Amino acid sequence: MTTPQEKAAAARKAAEDAARIAAEAAAAAEAAEKEAADQEAAQQAAEAAAAEPDSGKKAKSAATAGGSGDKDEAAAQEIAAGYAMEGLALELGTVITGGTVHPDARVRIPMKTMNRHGLVAGATGTGKTKTVQGIAEQLSAAGVPVVVADIKGDLSGLSQPGQSNDKLLTRAQETGDADWKPQGFPCEFVSLGTEGIGVPIRATITSFGPILLSKALGLNETQESTLGLIFHWSDQNGFPLLDLKDLRAVIQFLTSPEGKEDLKGIGGVSAQTAGVILRALVNLEADGGDTFFGEPELDPADLMRSAGGMGVITLFELGAQAARPQMFSTFLMWVLADLFQTLPEVGDMDKPKLVFIFDEAHLLFNGASKAFLNQVEQTVKLIRSKGVGVFFCTQLPTDIPNQVLSQLGARIQHALRAFTPEDQAALSKTVRTYPKTATYDLEKALTSLGIGEAIVTVLSEKGAPTPVAWARMQPPRSLMDTIGDDQIRARAQQSTLYGKYGTTVDADSAYEILAEKLAAAQQQAEEEPPAKSSRSTKAAPEPESMAEKIVNNPAFKNLLRSAATVAGREISRSIFGTRKR
């Protein structure tokens, strides 16, 4: 039997055990709660840690974007500072940096350095023609006459106002031309030869000269030298060379039995070489070249006119010479050489007296002889002192010989293509011709330019190269399309130049003189009785050559005196053989 004391002791122990178990349970619960709290805190910390890099990245990105924008703006303004001009300037467009156009960062060419020449280059469809159009417009607006080789007829729209639209106005705003409005400009449409749609333009064979004619005929250097001797013989013997039939008649005479002694006297000219030249002349005639050479000859003064205070833009179209585009560019070189001969020295001017723009300039240099290249280099180098600027327009800068390229102060390079190893080599050469720039990767930029964008550097008013600028070019104000052959023909026939050049004049010249005198000599030979034999030991006089018979004939001397007044017997040739007027 359990005593009350034992029951009390057992109850006390049970109570102690229960208290211990409760304490252990409470401790376990507390530990579990703490563990749960620690896990939740760890999860929140992990989530916070994961979220923290994103927000830091965003903040860093925002800061970088702001810094990049400021850097691009600063770079654009630094470039634009190099194009700040005090005098008259031709507006090209505005600077692009970091893919952003900066309308207040202008890119310009000083008018006073436009006679330091320039280059507009780029692949087909990149905007070269529109750049040329914009340059011609602004020159005309400043009162400067312009001559443009419009081989493909793309620039006839210069004569009519353009057509406004939202896209064009937006482009004008972002390129700094906030007051853009449609405008037409005074234009003359002329054609090489008499079979084109413009006013017919000609040159005489004599004034064209042997070097340029050799280029047009595709002669080699030996044949070019021979042609020069033939010209010299014609000058010395008083045979005016006005058109192709004159030169053909002279060569036919020199290669005939009657003229073989004269041919020998020229200086070792072979009959075979003269025959090659003659065949080249026949081919040129077959291609319509006979319509180009003759009279009345172009007076370069007609290219330097103004109308209503604006310079007249003379647009040369190819006319009947489509089969011989080299003839076209060679003719323009003749005009330039004639200007060099006739214009006075003027030194530095606030704006040029005339600007020439050679489109498809590679045609001028393809197959050119050393003598021709030397004369082009000399002309480009020296004609700037006459106040004339020359701009070449072509696809690749490498189309222009280095000795000519080095004379070009302004460079406007539209996008290039680099699809072939040759393209890549041309791209690398182009990059090396530009001043160094920290703003652009030029090799990448030149293949990334958009339509109507260009890499530009020009000469400042002080004559130093401006910083390289990636520029978005201003849109032209005139019509960016052709006006059509019918309108061109109508405008040409209404021109005052048409009355001066519209009708061909065929004056007496070498062909007529030779034909008449050869006929007279033949008739005289038929009428003279045969010479009687003589026992005299005196040597018979040496027979005269046909040329001597012609020159010594009194009727010919009278003809020669009159022809000398008209055609200029005393011929003083400048570079390329052009004569003084």
C-alpha positions as MATLAB code, in Angstrom:
seq = 'MTTPQEKAAAARKAAEDAARIAAEAAAAAEAAEKEAADQEAAQQAAEAAAAEPDSGKKAKSAATAGGSGDKDEAAAQEIAAGYAMEGLALELGTVITGGTVHPDARVRIPMKTMNRHGLVAGATGTGKTKTVQGIAEQLSAAGVPVVVADIKGDLSGLSQPGQSNDKLLTRAQETGDADWKPQGFPCEFVSLGTEGIGVPIRATITSFGPILLSKALGLNETQESTLGLIFHWSDQNGFPLLDLKDLRAVIQFLTSPEGKEDLKGIGGVSAQTAGVILRALVNLEADGGDTFFGEPELDPADLMRSAGGMGVITLFELGAQAARPQMFSTFLMWVLADLFQTLPEVGDMDKPKLVFIFDEAHLLFNGASKAFLNQVEQTVKLIRSKGVGVFFCTQLPTDIPNQVLSQLGARIQHALRAFTPEDQAALSKTVRTYPKTATYDLEKALTSLGIGEAIVTVLSEKGAPTPVAWARMQPPRSLMDTIGDDQIRARAQQSTLYGKYGTTVDADSAYEILAEKLAAAQQQAEEEPPAKSSRSTKAAPEPESMAEKIVNNPAFKNLLRSAATVAGREISRSIFGTRKR';
ca = [
       0.000    0.000    0.000;
       1.313    3.244   -1.120;
       1.639    5.810    1.541;
       0.530    9.433    1.017;
       4.151   10.493    0.991;
       4.963    8.170   -1.851;
       1.965    9.469   -3.872;
       3.061   13.041   -3.304;
       6.624   12.209   -4.410;
       5.324   10.499   -7.562;
       3.076   13.453   -8.384;
       5.932   15.877   -7.882;
       8.153   13.874  -10.276;
       5.407   13.708  -12.904;
       4.988   17.455  -12.637;
       8.716   17.981  -13.044;
       8.797   15.695  -16.099;
       5.840   17.532  -17.601;
       7.535   20.872  -16.968;
      10.740   19.598  -18.570;
       8.895   18.287  -21.652;
       6.987   21.561  -21.958;
      10.207   23.518  -21.700;
      11.828   21.313  -24.359;
       8.765   21.721  -26.612;
       8.842   25.476  -26.155;
      12.561   25.509  -26.953;
      11.965   23.364  -30.037;
       9.160   25.655  -31.185;
      11.320   28.692  -30.624;
      14.166   27.099  -32.583;
      11.788   26.193  -35.401;
      10.401   29.717  -35.510;
      13.923   31.126  -35.558;
      14.943   28.773  -38.330;
      11.855   29.764  -40.306;
      12.626   33.446  -39.743;
      16.240   32.899  -40.759;
      15.134   31.131  -43.958;
      12.693   33.903  -44.822;
      15.344   36.522  -44.174;
      17.804   34.570  -46.317;
      15.251   34.330  -49.133;
      14.518   38.046  -48.966;
      18.237   38.769  -48.926;
      18.707   36.532  -51.968;
      15.862   38.231  -53.781;
      17.263   41.621  -52.880;
      20.726   40.532  -53.978;
      19.323   39.297  -57.278;
      17.392   42.517  -57.807;
      20.274   44.794  -56.911;
      22.477   44.112  -60.022;
      19.526   44.827  -62.376;
      18.787   48.165  -60.826;
      22.477   48.977  -60.729;
      22.748   48.002  -64.376;
      19.780   50.201  -65.278;
      21.200   53.116  -63.406;
      24.572   52.594  -65.043;
      22.928   52.293  -68.482;
      21.013   55.528  -67.966;
      24.152   57.289  -66.872;
      26.074   55.901  -69.869;
      23.346   56.969  -72.285;
      23.403   60.455  -70.918;
      27.185   60.565  -71.123;
      27.208   59.176  -74.681;
      24.661   61.759  -75.827;
      26.734   64.545  -74.348;
      29.864   63.120  -75.969;
      28.211   62.923  -79.429;
      26.914   66.482  -79.132;
      30.344   67.730  -78.085;
      31.986   65.896  -80.994;
      29.450   67.338  -83.469;
      30.045   70.877  -82.245;
      33.810   70.390  -82.375;
      33.547   69.244  -86.008;
      31.177   72.099  -86.887;
      33.652   74.604  -85.445;
      36.042   73.608  -88.213;
      33.396   74.622  -90.787;
      32.635   78.046  -89.311;
      33.093   80.606  -92.088;
      33.302   84.386  -92.041;
      32.667   84.940  -95.755;
      30.297   83.439  -98.316;
      29.895   79.690  -98.001;
      28.105   76.901  -99.825;
      25.930   74.859  -97.426;
      26.340   71.081  -97.733;
      24.425   69.719  -94.730;
      24.767   68.913  -91.032;
      26.943   66.655  -88.884;
      25.960   63.123  -87.813;
      27.582   61.578  -84.726;
      26.485   58.419  -82.945;
      23.683   57.992  -85.477;
      22.136   61.359  -84.500;
      21.743   64.344  -86.837;
      22.696   67.706  -85.322;
      20.829   70.422  -87.288;
      22.868   73.239  -85.731;
      26.234   71.646  -86.619;
      26.694   72.885  -90.201;
      29.039   71.553  -92.885;
      30.076   74.144  -95.504;
      32.519   74.921  -98.333;
      33.911   78.483  -98.407;
      33.118   80.159 -101.730;
      36.651   81.538 -101.878;
      38.104   77.988 -101.973;
      35.761   76.645 -104.652;
      38.515   77.347 -107.198;
      40.698   74.849 -105.287;
      38.673   72.121 -107.001;
      36.963   69.062 -105.551;
      35.730   65.485 -105.857;
      32.225   64.043 -105.499;
      32.414   60.241 -105.390;
      30.305   57.252 -104.423;
      28.612   54.110 -105.696;
      25.593   54.248 -107.991;
      22.417   55.311 -106.184;
      24.103   56.885 -103.157;
      23.153   60.499 -103.920;
      26.069   61.906 -105.967;
      23.806   63.474 -108.583;
      21.677   65.253 -105.969;
      24.818   66.569 -104.294;
      26.012   67.950 -107.643;
      22.552   69.442 -108.183;
      22.639   71.195 -104.811;
      26.145   72.558 -105.445;
      25.125   73.910 -108.871;
      22.024   75.563 -107.365;
      23.902   77.432 -104.674;
      26.626   78.549 -107.061;
      24.000   79.892 -109.461;
      22.183   81.668 -106.621;
      25.497   83.339 -105.702;
      25.890   84.599 -109.286;
      28.527   82.022 -110.307;
      28.097   80.397 -113.773;
      28.328   76.601 -113.808;
      29.147   74.092 -116.561;
      27.880   70.559 -115.874;
      28.531   67.428 -117.914;
      25.054   65.904 -117.777;
      25.904   62.689 -119.614;
      22.792   60.788 -118.501;
      20.419   63.766 -118.634;
      19.597   63.578 -114.913;
      20.069   67.271 -114.129;
      17.626   68.972 -116.497;
      15.333   69.431 -113.470;
      17.600   72.295 -112.384;
      15.524   74.509 -114.679;
      12.252   73.940 -112.762;
      11.163   74.310 -109.107;
      11.055   71.116 -107.064;
       7.995   69.446 -105.572;
       7.484   69.864 -101.832;
       6.411   67.002  -99.540;
       6.624   66.155  -95.834;
       9.658   63.920  -96.237;
      11.556   66.612  -98.136;
      10.672   69.320  -95.612;
      11.793   67.086  -92.729;
      15.069   66.483  -94.497;
      15.519   70.207  -95.065;
      14.873   70.958  -91.379;
      17.381   68.413  -90.088;
      20.049   69.525  -92.572;
      19.897   73.192  -91.612;
      17.757   74.530  -94.480;
      14.782   75.706  -92.417;
      13.567   78.141  -95.120;
      13.562   75.556  -97.927;
      11.230   76.372 -100.795;
      11.000   75.149 -104.420;
      13.074   77.137 -106.911;
      14.223   76.844 -110.530;
      17.487   78.202 -111.937;
      18.526   79.680 -115.313;
      19.789   76.873 -117.564;
      21.154   76.476 -121.086;
      20.860   73.073 -122.757;
      23.635   72.340 -125.240;
      24.618   69.188 -127.134;
      27.901   67.894 -128.436;
      27.455   68.040 -132.210;
      24.430   68.857 -134.313;
      22.341   65.729 -133.744;
      21.428   66.268 -130.089;
      18.372   67.934 -128.568;
      20.211   70.990 -127.215;
      21.954   73.930 -128.854;
      24.638   72.368 -131.123;
      28.190   72.994 -129.951;
      31.258   72.476 -132.145;
      35.018   72.876 -132.127;
      37.382   73.213 -135.070;
      40.013   70.546 -135.589;
      42.765   73.167 -135.424;
      41.755   74.523 -132.032;
      41.005   71.059 -130.642;
      44.635   70.141 -131.237;
      46.467   66.833 -131.689;
      46.654   65.725 -128.041;
      42.919   65.928 -127.357;
      42.064   64.534 -130.787;
      44.386   61.589 -130.170;
      42.524   60.918 -126.921;
      39.182   61.012 -128.740;
      40.498   58.695 -131.480;
      42.096   56.260 -129.045;
      45.586   56.625 -130.572;
      48.751   55.402 -128.888;
      51.678   57.697 -128.111;
      53.479   57.050 -131.417;
      50.343   57.803 -133.396;
      49.707   60.877 -131.237;
      53.193   62.158 -132.101;
      52.554   61.532 -135.791;
      49.257   63.413 -135.655;
      51.080   66.345 -134.070;
      53.498   66.426 -137.006;
      50.592   66.365 -139.461;
      49.028   69.340 -137.661;
      52.348   71.144 -137.833;
      52.662   70.484 -141.586;
      49.138   71.792 -142.159;
      49.919   74.963 -140.209;
      53.164   75.570 -142.055;
      51.621   75.027 -145.471;
      48.474   77.043 -144.847;
      45.784   74.360 -144.803;
      43.127   75.386 -142.244;
      41.735   72.328 -140.428;
      38.148   73.126 -139.511;
      36.361   69.781 -139.695;
      37.108   66.082 -140.078;
      37.065   66.115 -143.865;
      39.859   68.712 -143.817;
      42.129   66.505 -141.732;
      41.136   63.452 -143.747;
      41.978   65.270 -146.993;
      45.403   66.293 -145.670;
      46.247   62.739 -144.561;
      44.991   61.287 -147.846;
      47.206   63.728 -149.736;
      50.259   62.934 -147.616;
      49.780   59.199 -148.161;
      49.177   59.586 -151.901;
      51.903   59.368 -154.576;
      51.706   63.158 -154.972;
      52.347   63.800 -151.299;
      54.858   61.096 -150.397;
      57.786   63.509 -150.641;
      56.060   65.899 -148.247;
      55.326   63.008 -145.889;
      59.026   62.134 -145.829;
      59.882   65.760 -145.090;
      57.674   65.921 -141.995;
      60.130   63.967 -139.902;
      60.105   60.255 -140.443;
      56.346   59.752 -140.410;
      55.489   56.322 -141.763;
      52.704   55.851 -144.260;
      51.400   52.949 -142.156;
      50.946   55.149 -139.068;
      49.260   57.847 -141.124;
      46.956   55.144 -142.511;
      45.992   54.041 -138.973;
      45.079   57.639 -138.098;
      43.049   57.925 -141.291;
      41.068   54.786 -140.450;
      40.425   56.109 -136.925;
      39.050   59.316 -138.465;
      36.736   57.338 -140.732;
      35.430   55.399 -137.712;
      34.863   58.635 -135.810;
      32.883   60.024 -138.740;
      30.783   56.862 -138.826;
      29.933   57.406 -135.146;
      28.726   60.964 -135.810;
      31.968   62.794 -135.007;
      31.689   64.797 -138.210;
      28.767   66.721 -136.664;
      30.932   67.893 -133.771;
      33.891   69.412 -135.607;
      33.305   72.588 -137.602;
      32.075   76.145 -137.347;
      30.759   78.228 -135.690;
      33.039   77.247 -132.851;
      32.005   77.626 -129.220;
      33.003   80.921 -127.648;
      33.893   80.196 -123.996;
      32.474   83.609 -123.045;
      29.005   82.152 -123.665;
      29.566   79.861 -120.693;
      30.167   82.754 -118.303;
      26.835   84.553 -118.369;
      24.339   85.547 -115.713;
      20.591   86.142 -115.779;
      18.709   88.175 -113.184;
      21.715   88.195 -110.878;
      22.015   84.391 -111.005;
      24.748   82.425 -112.752;
      23.608   80.513 -115.833;
      23.984   76.725 -115.534;
      25.085   75.224 -118.871;
      24.131   71.559 -119.143;
      26.076   69.569 -121.739;
      24.302   66.447 -122.950;
      25.970   63.676 -124.905;
      23.964   64.146 -128.100;
      24.953   61.862 -130.970;
      28.191   60.854 -129.235;
      26.629   58.079 -127.132;
      28.913   55.580 -128.852;
      31.949   57.640 -127.834;
      31.466   59.018 -124.309;
      35.191   59.711 -124.106;
      34.715   62.326 -126.816;
      32.280   64.077 -124.494;
      34.674   64.396 -121.556;
      37.549   65.257 -123.907;
      35.508   68.097 -125.358;
      34.930   69.569 -121.897;
      38.650   69.377 -121.302;
      39.121   71.380 -124.513;
      36.710   74.041 -123.227;
      38.635   74.194 -119.963;
      41.961   74.530 -121.798;
      40.507   77.269 -124.017;
      39.340   79.136 -120.913;
      42.802   78.806 -119.429;
      44.213   80.356 -122.600;
      41.799   83.284 -122.764;
      41.005   84.271 -119.157;
      43.256   86.748 -117.301;
      44.967   86.016 -113.997;
      42.788   87.118 -111.081;
      44.398   85.611 -107.969;
      42.264   84.929 -104.901;
      38.602   85.951 -105.158;
      35.626   85.907 -102.779;
      33.883   83.531 -105.197;
      34.922   81.779 -108.421;
      34.243   83.159 -111.890;
      33.129   79.748 -113.162;
      32.870   76.175 -111.874;
      33.200   73.072 -114.074;
      31.631   69.776 -112.948;
      32.825   66.667 -114.796;
      30.310   63.835 -114.384;
      31.537   60.282 -115.122;
      35.080   61.620 -114.795;
      36.648   58.173 -115.192;
      35.901   58.456 -118.934;
      38.333   61.355 -119.117;
      41.243   59.241 -117.895;
      40.536   55.793 -119.368;
      43.289   54.946 -121.845;
      44.806   58.428 -121.554;
      48.361   58.952 -122.779;
      51.097   60.305 -120.549;
      51.034   63.587 -122.459;
      47.293   63.918 -121.931;
      47.531   63.218 -118.183;
      50.347   65.732 -117.825;
      48.265   68.393 -119.563;
      45.202   67.664 -117.416;
      47.339   67.964 -114.291;
      48.819   71.235 -115.541;
      45.409   72.651 -116.414;
      43.847   71.748 -113.067;
      46.849   73.074 -111.190;
      47.040   76.427 -112.968;
      43.475   77.328 -113.895;
      42.529   78.129 -110.315;
      44.534   81.343 -110.687;
      42.053   82.282 -113.444;
      39.168   81.966 -110.964;
      37.869   78.652 -112.335;
      37.010   75.690 -110.110;
      36.875   72.079 -111.327;
      34.890   69.298 -109.628;
      35.202   65.668 -110.732;
      32.273   63.316 -110.149;
      32.893   59.552 -110.307;
      32.306   56.292 -108.427;
      35.745   55.713 -106.901;
      38.474   58.190 -105.965;
      40.906   55.725 -107.535;
      39.325   56.592 -110.922;
      41.270   59.877 -110.724;
      45.065   59.755 -111.246;
      47.026   60.590 -108.108;
      48.665   63.647 -109.636;
      45.206   65.107 -110.335;
      43.613   63.855 -107.105;
      46.263   65.666 -105.088;
      45.027   68.985 -106.555;
      41.436   68.552 -105.284;
      40.789   70.480 -102.056;
      37.188   69.412 -101.341;
      36.217   65.757 -100.848;
      32.573   64.645 -100.725;
      32.519   60.852 -100.513;
      29.192   59.035 -100.636;
      28.842   55.347  -99.737;
      31.218   52.775 -101.200;
      30.589   49.089 -101.771;
      33.084   46.435 -100.664;
      31.762   43.247 -102.249;
      34.988   42.135 -103.948;
      38.680   42.172 -103.051;
      39.150   45.002 -105.550;
      36.383   46.983 -103.819;
      38.023   46.371 -100.439;
      41.382   47.570 -101.761;
      39.764   50.726 -103.177;
      38.026   51.310  -99.835;
      41.296   51.051  -97.922;
      42.982   53.473 -100.335;
      40.113   55.930  -99.927;
      40.362   55.850  -96.127;
      44.074   56.687  -96.312;
      43.361   59.844  -98.292;
      41.366   61.421  -95.430;
      42.759   63.234  -92.385;
      42.827   61.147  -89.208;
      39.700   61.294  -87.050;
      38.937   59.960  -83.576;
      35.178   60.409  -84.083;
      34.597   57.896  -86.880;
      35.830   54.506  -87.996;
      36.098   55.614  -91.624;
      36.325   52.156  -93.157;
      33.096   51.168  -91.422;
      31.469   54.569  -92.007;
      32.093   54.577  -95.762;
      30.150   51.331  -96.158;
      27.387   52.404  -93.737;
      26.430   55.803  -95.167;
      22.766   56.250  -96.002;
      21.472   57.684  -99.270;
      22.231   61.401  -99.319;
      24.948   61.112  -96.652;
      28.650   61.635  -97.232;
      32.027   61.813  -95.559;
      33.254   65.373  -96.105;
      36.444   67.344  -95.721;
      37.189   70.644  -97.516;
      39.673   73.490  -97.337;
      38.874   76.184  -94.809;
      39.108   79.883  -95.600;
      42.710   79.708  -94.387;
      43.485   76.838  -96.751;
      43.741   74.124  -94.071;
      41.754   70.848  -94.257;
      38.588   70.860  -92.154;
      37.779   68.013  -89.721;
      36.284   64.884  -91.274;
      32.481   65.079  -91.006;
      29.797   62.453  -91.546;
      27.200   64.768  -93.086;
      23.568   64.474  -94.076;
      23.324   66.485  -97.292;
      20.748   69.204  -97.952;
      18.055   68.417 -100.542;
      18.036   70.410 -103.817;
      15.378   73.076 -104.307;
      14.902   72.337 -107.999;
      13.135   69.352 -109.549;
      14.877   66.072 -108.726;
      13.903   64.525 -112.053;
      14.338   65.085 -115.782;
      12.009   67.475 -117.617;
      11.961   65.311 -120.771;
      13.467   65.627 -124.241;
      10.607   67.692 -125.663;
      10.982   70.436 -123.067;
      14.759   70.436 -123.403;
      14.482   70.780 -127.185;
      11.926   73.589 -126.884;
      14.049   75.516 -124.368;
      17.152   75.100 -126.532;
      15.439   76.452 -129.647;
      14.184   79.462 -127.692;
      17.686   80.254 -126.428;
      19.648   83.209 -127.756;
      22.541   80.779 -128.320;
      20.530   78.893 -130.918;
      20.676   81.789 -133.348;
      24.454   81.870 -132.949;
      25.240   78.157 -133.129;
      22.167   76.567 -134.681;
      23.385   76.600 -138.311;
      26.607   74.962 -139.463;
      28.996   77.095 -141.541;
      31.212   75.257 -144.030;
      33.958   77.746 -144.926;
      36.705   77.089 -147.458;
      39.458   75.165 -145.723;
      41.994   72.391 -146.365;
      39.523   70.051 -148.074;
      38.305   72.643 -150.571;
      41.790   74.089 -151.198;
      43.364   70.690 -151.796;
      40.517   69.497 -154.000;
      40.633   72.639 -156.150;
      44.391   72.749 -156.473;
      44.782   69.034 -157.142;
      42.207   69.343 -159.898;
      44.000   72.381 -161.341;
      47.372   70.621 -161.188;
      45.968   67.564 -162.916;
      44.401   69.690 -165.661;
      47.650   71.580 -166.158;
      49.577   68.312 -166.447;
      47.147   67.068 -169.083;
      47.409   70.289 -171.135;
      51.204   70.595 -171.080;
      52.946   69.026 -174.135;
      55.460   66.304 -173.395;
      58.940   67.665 -172.779;
      61.371   67.425 -175.743;
      64.496   65.443 -175.263;
      67.653   67.511 -174.990;
      71.276   66.648 -175.585;
      72.303   69.288 -173.089;
      74.491   67.993 -170.315;
      72.880   70.408 -167.907;
      71.035   68.501 -165.132;
      67.272   68.770 -165.295;
      65.699   70.717 -162.401;
      64.266   68.554 -159.633;
      60.492   68.297 -160.025;
      58.351   70.178 -157.503;
      56.297   68.202 -155.027;
      52.531   68.552 -155.241;
      52.525   70.668 -152.081;
      55.092   73.033 -153.609;
      53.003   73.325 -156.766;
      49.991   74.208 -154.675;
      51.781   76.677 -152.442;
      53.553   78.422 -155.355;
      50.368   78.792 -157.368;
      49.383   82.546 -157.459;
      45.672   81.753 -157.116;
      46.401   79.650 -154.063;
      48.431   82.467 -152.496;
      45.477   84.824 -152.840;
      43.182   82.212 -151.326;
      45.648   81.610 -148.545;
      45.773   85.277 -147.563;
      41.995   85.402 -147.162;
      41.876   82.067 -145.360;
      44.569   83.215 -142.972;
      42.406   86.113 -141.834;
      39.447   83.866 -141.068;
      41.025   80.723 -139.736;
      44.123   82.195 -138.165;
      47.206   81.036 -140.024;
      49.524   82.191 -137.259;
      48.366   79.616 -134.759;
      49.624   79.865 -131.218;
      48.622   76.783 -129.306;
      48.358   76.546 -125.565;
      48.064   73.349 -123.585;
      46.196   70.649 -125.498;
      46.852   72.546 -128.764;
      44.045   75.099 -128.369;
      44.713   78.337 -130.145;
      44.556   81.893 -128.880;
      41.484   83.774 -129.964;
];
